[in-house]
């Protein structure tokens, strides 16, 4: 059975992979501790080897050991230090202590002490920012060449010059490789950050898309509800009035009653036909806006007996959404005038321009002392606001509905 921090054995005999968020950080800390211990061990081995070849005794041995202990203390301090500026200074202390060990050596060049320089600028390139790491590296290379300068000065020959050039070349190559490795590491870290941000953005975008779909469904549901309400409400108002008139003439004028009942039957059939038209329209079938509006006004006038005057100015826009909205705004406006205002005359004015579609519906009904928006008036406001327009209701010698739908703003938003 598998055990440990990454796996749990469940009762259903399935292994569940558990990935805590802090696992990468734990691994990095363990790697850092391991590298630090290896570095200290390597320094002790190199120093011990240097002492072996130095064959140092008494005072010089004590001086070398004291300098090396200070060097180790300085390296331990670097391990616990977080401040980049102070860490930057400790690297210069490293360089100074290494040079003091070389200066205290009886050999012109002790290569074991000299190797400390390489460790210093490799570590600086990994721990410090690029500019500071490069600065420490360049200064370390320059200081490390001082002893080679002495060597060439006192023993000028091809072997020593070649040795100096070789060591300088190796140091420069190591410095370049270290700087390149540092840059590659930072680029990789940036890519990981960008990747995480991309995943987070993708998740947010998915949530936004899901929310948009949900709102679109709600908006479409509300639109269909308004369309059905406007169509049925309009015809049902006319049908109720015809039946009321038929009931009124039922005892006094049978012929008139029969005509009204026939009209009522025709209205009911027309309502069914319009419901089918709504369904067809929702599927994408379009009709002539001007003809549809005029036909609606004529039929409503015949069914209710109200006098309707329709004025249309300008060129009708070629936008199905706006024309469909205007159609139902006028339809609901007439229905509202008859149903709630008992109007006998309705004036409708439509003005089309390049900037907007303006509409005015005025009736001679009883108006309203206190305006309460029902489903119909609220539906009109929603339709208008959906296109960035405005509508106002006021009671003045009847009821007036005045509004507009901007065309330029709507075209830009599509």
Order of alpha helices (4+ residues) and beta strands (2+ residues): beta-beta-alpha-alpha-alpha-alpha-alpha-alpha-alpha-alpha-alpha-beta-alpha-beta-beta-alpha-beta-beta-alpha
